[in-house]
Amino acid sequence: MWKMKTMKTKLFSLVLVTAAHLHLFAANEAKEDYVAHEWGTFTSVQGADGVLMEWNPLTTAELPSFVYDYKKPSGDPLRQLAALGGKGAFRTLQRMETPVIYFYSDTERSVDVTVKFPQGRITEWYPQARDIGPSTVQPRPLLTTIDNTASQIGLPGINLSSIDTKKGISESLIRWTDVKIFPAREHHEMQDLVPRDASGSHYYAARETDADFLRVSARVNDSDKPEHEKLLFYRGVGSFATPLQVTLGAEGEQQLFLRNTGAELLSHLFVLHVRNGTGQFVYVDRLAAGTNRVIKVDPGRSTVPASDLVDQIAAQMRLALVKEGLYEREASAMVNTWRDSWFEEQGLRVLYVLPRAWTDRVLPLTLDPQPREVVRVMVGRAEVITPAMEWDLLKQIVRYSEADTATRGQVVQETRKLGLGRFAEPTTRRLMSKLSSVEFNRFSSQLLEAASKSEKPAKTLAQK
């Protein structure tokens, strides 16, 4: 009898413990009444053959001075990472540009936010985060094809000898803890607490939504201070492929082959060609996994002035982003942030919506407690370096090599008029890989440096 009572007592205790664990598990899994929405862009560069290219934009866009990066991490817990430098010192396959996370809640609450980047590195962020890392990035030099002549043609500001080429980008993460959400309709006064500066950066376009205000208690310069925003902002670089491959056909820029190399559907594809103040775009609703699509572009017939083109494609892009789950003002904020970079820059590109499953694999997001709704809309940008772009730049490099000092400034100006912008670096390096010689490489890098120095940075949130 005693043994039976003991057994029943143990069994009862086991049931209580199990029930408590189940209750705790259920509580942790419960979704709370708030919403999180996120948007961002992944930009890659590829040749006409569809091969992804490592690249580094020498023309960078400004961010407001209050945004953090590895050159100015401003205190704990980033001391061990501060010496790694910014992303201007290396090149990668992807630019993860401007993810922002918005929150909506009817009541004040606190949220912990963690974003992991297994194949990349977080490079800029705001507000200050609790954790950045771990990351053991050892960037590769910009000009690996000519490492043996780096001392002769290395770009200014890059100490190639100090860079370890044996390691690539490793996993990094960003974590904000105790993010306080304040309903915007009840806290209008917090608008005055959101930072601004005189930079004129398009960073501010991302704030033009109905999102609630956020307050993060940050550790800055060994002291705690509250920072306020309407979003969580971060950016980074990565060493992986996006699922769209673009190749040019026998007709050059007039015929494109789109291939979905991924496992999920790609949607809302915009094939955009801008040249000499005019352009056109072709819209493709979807591209199934593992399939191809041939796109015909006829620059001689269907081009329109760039201003009209921008209005047309911007309106259609906003509709596409809303279909993917963004609120209307969020979609407008994203389009306004990217407007000049996406639609006005000269070149050939494809913009498309990345699958949510792909985003969750590449950029895992954890919110604690869980919201009742999470929307994540990432746009892929495949920038194509065409043979025409290479040929135009090659002619300028030859002119530069033959010009005297007095006329080289003219060549620099003509190079800038090509409209390559931040894609001048991968275009130059692609030529150098084909025509590599010490003299050609030297003149190529000199022209690239001069053209980049004289060009004013585009004031967009999207680039850097």
C-alpha positions in Angstrom: 0.0 0.0 0.0 2.7 2.4 1.0 4.6 1.7 -2.3 1.4 2.3 -4.2 0.8 5.7 -2.5 4.4 6.6 -3.1 4.1 5.7 -6.8 0.8 7.7 -7.1 2.6 10.7 -5.4 5.5 10.5 -7.8 3.1 10.1 -10.7 1.1 13.1 -9.6 4.2 15.2 -9.2 5.3 14.2 -12.6 2.0 15.2 -14.1 2.2 18.6 -12.3 5.7 19.2 -13.6 4.8 18.1 -17.1 1.7 20.3 -17.0 3.8 23.3 -15.9 6.3 22.7 -18.7 3.5 22.5 -21.2 1.9 25.6 -19.9 5.2 27.4 -20.1 5.8 26.2 -23.6 2.3 27.3 -24.6 2.9 30.7 -23.1 6.2 31.1 -25.0 4.5 30.1 -28.2 1.5 32.4 -27.7 1.3 35.2 -30.2 0.6 38.7 -28.9 -1.5 41.4 -30.4 1.1 43.4 -32.4 2.3 43.4 -36.0 5.8 43.5 -37.5 6.5 44.5 -41.1 9.9 44.5 -42.8 11.3 45.4 -46.3 14.7 45.6 -47.8 16.8 44.8 -50.9 19.5 42.4 -52.0 21.7 43.8 -54.9 24.0 41.7 -57.0 26.0 42.3 -60.2 26.5 39.9 -63.0 27.9 39.8 -66.5 26.1 39.2 -69.7 26.9 35.5 -69.2 24.9 35.4 -66.0 27.9 34.9 -63.8 27.7 36.7 -60.4 30.5 39.1 -59.8 32.1 40.2 -56.6 32.0 44.0 -56.4 32.6 47.0 -54.2 30.9 50.3 -54.8 33.5 53.1 -54.7 30.7 55.7 -55.0 28.9 55.5 -51.7 25.8 57.1 -50.4 25.6 59.0 -47.2 23.7 58.0 -44.1 22.8 60.3 -41.3 25.6 60.9 -38.9 23.7 59.1 -36.0 23.8 55.7 -37.8 26.3 53.3 -36.3 28.9 51.2 -38.2 32.1 49.5 -37.4 34.1 52.7 -37.8 32.0 54.4 -35.2 30.4 51.7 -33.0 30.2 54.0 -30.0 30.9 51.7 -27.2 29.8 48.4 -25.7 29.4 45.7 -26.8 31.3 46.3 -30.0 34.8 46.9 -28.9 36.1 43.6 -30.3 34.6 44.4 -33.7 35.5 48.1 -34.1 38.8 47.4 -35.7 37.4 45.4 -38.6 36.6 48.4 -40.6 33.7 49.3 -42.9 32.5 47.5 -46.0 34.3 49.9 -48.2 37.4 47.8 -47.7 36.2 44.6 -49.4 34.0 43.2 -52.1 31.3 40.5 -51.9 28.5 39.0 -54.0 25.6 40.7 -52.3 24.7 44.1 -50.8 21.9 43.6 -48.3 20.6 47.2 -48.5 18.3 48.9 -46.0 16.2 46.3 -44.3 13.9 48.3 -41.9 11.4 46.7 -39.5 8.2 48.5 -38.4 6.0 47.7 -35.5 2.3 48.3 -34.8 0.6 47.8 -31.4 -2.5 49.2 -29.7 -0.8 49.1 -26.4 2.7 49.8 -25.1 4.9 46.7 -25.0 8.5 45.5 -25.1 10.0 43.2 -27.8 13.3 41.5 -28.3 14.5 41.4 -31.9 17.2 39.2 -33.3 18.3 39.0 -37.0 20.8 36.4 -38.0 22.9 36.6 -41.2 24.6 33.2 -41.5 26.4 34.0 -44.8 27.0 37.6 -44.3 27.9 40.5 -42.0 25.9 43.4 -40.6 27.7 46.6 -41.4 25.4 49.5 -40.3 22.5 49.9 -37.9 20.3 52.2 -35.8 19.2 52.4 -33.0 22.2 51.0 -31.1 22.0 47.3 -30.7 22.6 45.1 -27.7 24.8 42.7 -29.7 26.6 42.8 -33.0 28.3 39.6 -34.1 29.9 37.1 -33.8 31.8 37.9 -37.0 35.4 37.0 -38.0 35.3 38.7 -41.3 38.7 38.8 -43.1 37.9 40.7 -46.3 39.6 39.9 -49.6 41.3 42.7 -51.5 39.5 44.6 -54.2 41.8 43.5 -57.0 42.7 39.8 -56.5 43.3 39.3 -60.2 46.4 41.5 -59.9 47.6 40.9 -56.3 51.2 40.8 -57.5 51.0 44.4 -58.6 48.8 45.7 -55.8 51.6 48.0 -54.6 51.6 49.7 -58.0 47.8 50.1 -58.6 46.1 49.5 -55.2 43.2 51.9 -54.7 43.8 54.7 -52.1 42.7 54.1 -48.6 43.0 50.3 -48.9 45.9 48.7 -47.1 46.0 45.5 -49.2 48.9 44.1 -47.3 46.9 44.0 -44.0 44.1 41.9 -45.4 44.0 38.2 -44.9 42.6 36.5 -48.1 42.1 33.1 -46.6 38.8 33.7 -44.9 35.5 35.0 -46.2 32.5 36.4 -44.5 31.3 34.4 -41.5 28.0 34.5 -39.6 26.9 37.6 -38.0 23.8 38.8 -36.2 22.2 41.9 -34.7 20.1 41.9 -31.5 18.0 44.6 -30.0 16.6 43.9 -26.5 13.8 45.5 -24.7 12.6 47.5 -27.7 9.7 49.6 -26.3 6.8 50.2 -28.7 4.6 53.3 -28.2 1.4 53.6 -30.2 1.9 56.6 -32.5 -1.7 57.9 -32.1 -1.1 58.4 -28.4 2.4 59.6 -28.4 2.7 62.4 -31.0 5.2 64.2 -28.8 7.8 61.4 -29.6 8.1 62.8 -33.1 10.4 65.4 -31.8 12.6 62.8 -30.2 13.4 61.0 -33.5 16.9 62.1 -34.6 17.6 64.2 -37.7 20.7 65.9 -39.2 21.4 68.1 -42.2 22.6 65.3 -44.5 19.5 65.2 -46.7 19.7 61.5 -46.8 16.8 59.5 -48.1 17.0 57.5 -44.9 14.1 59.7 -43.8 11.8 58.5 -46.5 11.6 55.2 -44.7 9.9 57.0 -41.8 6.9 58.1 -43.8 4.6 55.4 -42.5 2.0 54.9 -39.8 4.4 52.8 -37.8 4.6 53.2 -34.0 7.4 54.9 -32.2 10.3 52.9 -30.7 12.6 53.5 -27.8 15.7 51.5 -27.3 17.9 52.0 -24.2 21.4 51.9 -25.7 24.8 51.6 -24.2 26.8 54.4 -25.9 30.3 55.5 -24.8 30.0 53.7 -21.5 26.6 55.3 -20.6 23.0 54.4 -21.1 20.8 56.7 -23.1 17.4 56.2 -24.8 17.3 56.4 -28.6 14.0 56.9 -30.5 13.0 55.8 -34.0 10.0 54.7 -36.1 11.9 51.6 -37.4 14.8 49.3 -36.8 17.4 49.8 -39.5 20.4 47.6 -40.5 22.4 46.8 -43.6 25.1 44.3 -44.6 27.1 42.4 -47.2 26.9 38.7 -48.0 28.7 35.9 -49.9 25.8 33.9 -51.5 23.8 33.8 -54.7 20.3 35.1 -55.2 17.9 32.9 -57.1 17.6 34.9 -60.4 20.1 34.5 -63.2 20.0 36.9 -66.1 21.9 36.3 -69.4 21.9 38.2 -72.7 21.0 36.4 -75.9 22.4 36.8 -79.4 20.5 40.1 -79.8 22.4 41.6 -77.0 20.5 43.9 -74.6 17.3 43.4 -76.6 17.0 39.8 -75.6 17.2 38.5 -72.0 17.0 35.0 -70.6 15.6 34.9 -67.0 16.2 31.7 -65.1 14.8 31.0 -61.6 17.6 28.9 -60.1 15.9 28.6 -56.7 13.3 26.2 -55.1 10.5 28.7 -54.8 8.4 31.0 -57.1 9.8 34.4 -58.0 7.1 37.1 -58.4 6.7 40.7 -59.7 9.7 40.8 -62.0 10.5 44.2 -63.6 13.0 44.1 -66.5 14.2 47.8 -66.7 16.5 49.4 -69.3 17.5 53.1 -68.9 19.8 54.8 -71.4 20.5 58.4 -72.4 17.4 59.9 -70.7 14.9 57.3 -71.9 13.9 53.8 -70.9 11.4 51.0 -70.8 10.4 48.2 -68.6 8.7 44.8 -69.1 6.7 43.3 -66.3 6.6 39.5 -65.6 4.1 38.4 -63.0 5.8 35.2 -61.9 8.7 32.8 -62.7 8.3 29.3 -61.4 11.2 27.4 -59.8 13.6 25.9 -62.3 12.1 27.6 -65.3 13.3 30.1 -67.9 11.7 33.1 -69.6 12.8 34.9 -72.7 12.2 38.7 -72.6 12.3 40.9 -75.7 13.3 44.5 -75.2 13.1 46.9 -78.2 14.8 50.2 -77.3 13.9 51.6 -80.7 10.2 51.5 -80.3 8.9 51.4 -76.7 11.2 53.8 -74.9 9.7 56.8 -73.0 11.3 59.8 -71.3 12.9 58.8 -68.0 10.5 61.0 -66.0 7.4 59.2 -67.4 9.1 55.8 -67.0 9.8 56.4 -63.3 6.2 57.4 -62.6 4.9 54.3 -64.4 7.1 51.7 -62.9 6.9 53.3 -59.4 3.1 53.0 -59.4 3.2 49.4 -60.5 6.0 48.5 -58.0 3.9 50.0 -55.1 1.0 47.8 -56.1 3.2 44.7 -56.2 4.6 45.4 -52.7 1.1 45.9 -51.3 0.1 42.5 -52.9 3.0 41.0 -51.0 1.6 42.2 -47.7 3.1 45.7 -47.0 0.8 48.5 -46.0 0.3 51.2 -48.6 2.4 53.8 -46.8 5.2 51.2 -46.3 5.2 50.4 -50.0 5.3 54.1 -50.8 8.2 54.6 -48.3 10.2 51.8 -49.9 9.6 53.1 -53.5 10.5 56.6 -52.5 13.6 55.4 -50.7 14.8 53.6 -53.9 13.2 55.8 -56.6 16.4 57.3 -58.1 18.5 54.2 -57.5 16.1 51.7 -58.9 14.4 53.6 -61.7 16.7 56.5 -62.8 20.2 55.0 -62.8 21.4 54.3 -66.3 21.8 50.6 -67.0 20.0 47.2 -67.4 18.5 45.5 -64.3 15.8 43.2 -63.1 13.9 44.0 -59.9 11.9 41.2 -58.4 10.3 40.0 -55.1 12.3 37.3 -53.3 10.3 34.4 -51.8 9.5 34.7 -48.1 11.0 31.2 -47.5 14.2 32.3 -49.1 14.3 35.4 -46.9 13.7 33.4 -43.8 16.6 31.0 -44.6 19.1 33.7 -45.6 18.0 36.2 -42.8 16.3 34.4 -39.9 14.3 36.8 -37.8 13.2 36.1 -34.2 10.7 38.3 -32.3 10.0 37.7 -28.6 7.2 37.6 -27.8 5.8 36.5 -31.2 3.5 38.9 -33.0 0.2 37.9 -34.5 1.5 38.9 -38.0 5.0 39.1 -39.6 5.4 40.4 -43.1 8.8 40.4 -44.8 9.2 41.7 -48.3 12.7 41.6 -49.8 13.3 42.8 -53.4 16.2 41.4 -55.4 18.1 43.6 -57.8 20.1 41.9 -60.5 22.3 44.5 -62.2 23.7 43.4 -65.6 27.1 44.6 -66.9 26.5 44.5 -70.6 29.1 44.3 -73.4 28.1 47.8 -74.5 29.0 49.1 -71.0 32.3 47.3 -71.1 33.1 48.6 -74.6 32.2 52.2 -73.7 34.4 52.1 -70.6 37.3 50.3 -72.5 37.4 53.2 -75.0 37.7 55.7 -72.1 40.5 53.7 -70.5 42.4 53.7 -73.8 41.9 57.4 -74.3 43.1 58.0 -70.7 46.2 56.0 -71.3 47.1 58.0 -74.4 46.1 61.5 -73.1 48.4 64.0 -71.6 47.8 65.5 -68.1 45.9 68.5 -69.5 43.3 66.4 -71.3 42.8 63.5 -68.8 40.3 65.6 -66.9 38.2 65.6 -70.0 38.3 61.8 -70.2 37.3 61.6 -66.5 34.2 63.7 -67.2 33.3 61.6 -70.2 33.7 58.4 -68.1 31.3 59.9 -65.5 28.8 60.6 -68.3 28.7 56.8 -69.0 26.4 56.6 -65.9 28.1 53.5 -64.4 28.0 55.0 -60.9 28.8 52.5 -58.3 28.9 49.8 -60.9 32.0 51.3 -62.5 34.2 49.2 -60.2 32.9 45.7 -61.2 32.9 46.8 -64.9 36.5 47.9 -64.6 37.5 44.7 -62.9 35.7 42.6 -65.5 37.8 44.3 -68.2 40.9 43.8 -66.2 40.3 40.1 -65.9 40.0 39.9 -69.7 42.8 42.2 -70.7 45.1 42.0 -67.8 48.5 43.6 -68.0 50.4 45.8 -65.6 50.0 48.9 -67.8 46.3 48.4 -68.6 45.5 47.6 -64.9 47.4 50.7 -63.8 45.6 53.1 -66.1 42.2 51.4 -65.4 42.6 51.9 -61.7 43.8 55.5 -62.1 40.7 56.4 -64.2 38.4 54.6 -61.8 39.8 56.4 -58.9 39.6 59.8 -60.6 36.0 59.3 -61.8 34.9 58.1 -58.4 36.5 61.0 -56.6 34.9 63.6 -58.8 31.4 62.1 -58.7 29.2 63.3 -55.9 27.6 60.5 -53.8 23.9 59.8 -54.5 21.9 60.7 -51.5 19.9 57.5 -51.1 19.4 55.2 -48.2 19.7 52.3 -50.4 23.3 52.4 -51.5 26.7 52.2 -49.8 
